[in-house]
Amino acid sequence: MSKIAFSDLSTAAYCPRKLYYRRRDGDFEVPEEVAERRELAFRYEELLATPRDALADLPLAVGPAEFRANLDRARSRFADEWDAIRDPSERERLTEGKDCRGIVHKVLDLGVPTPAMVFTGDPPEEGVWESQSVRAVAAAKALSWEFETPVERAFVEYPTHGEIRELRLHARRKASYRTAMEAVRALDGPPPRLTNDAKCKPCEYRTECGVKTRSLKSLLGF
Ligand code: SF4
């Protein structure tokens, strides 16, 4: 059985139908602005020392003061892990697990190889989005397989906010990973649409998919 890409797992966790469209359209290139934002995650030490005026020139999603405060808080909260977070032992490591494969953005040497995955969008109020959690679990499982050691936590970074979140691979997260794996394996034709306004609204396939977001429904008087 072929190994499933991390990106397919996270897309399936978001919406299996979206994965159907993505696969039909083939690979897409990471836009330049995404690469630029992702790069911020490898410059934390420099960014903590950068004058606030200069931070304003960077592709941040929040103001310089908020960014600095978030990053300072992350450094304090993860004091034991900070050296590994700011200077990972490997970056962009192609990792092959038993069932999945993909790029681990940072490999942190924390006694066991621990993944840190970098996302350029906005974080939720707390924790991480489910599709990103699935991707982080996939990265942890793949590293665990390659290094033949249990990996029970991962980090998720939102560098345009200076936010870093830790996640433990507890049973619920592993169950979400398995559900996404099953959804990818079962993909055969377009799955049903979601009824989740919040997920469909920002989806690039919304028009083609034919879902009506709440604003459109209300415009039409539904
Ligand atoms: S619009 Fe909604 S249902 Fe359609 S592919 Fe996107 S997220 Fe899935």
Boltz pocket constraint, residues with backbone or C-beta under 6 A from the ligand:
constraints:
  - pocket:
      binder: B
      contacts: [[A, 14], [A, 15], [A, 16], [A, 17], [A, 18], [A, 21], [A, 192], [A, 193], [A, 194], [A, 195], [A, 196], [A, 199], [A, 200], [A, 201], [A, 203], [A, 204], [A, 205], [A, 206], [A, 207], [A, 209], [A, 210], [A, 211]]
      max_distance: 6.0
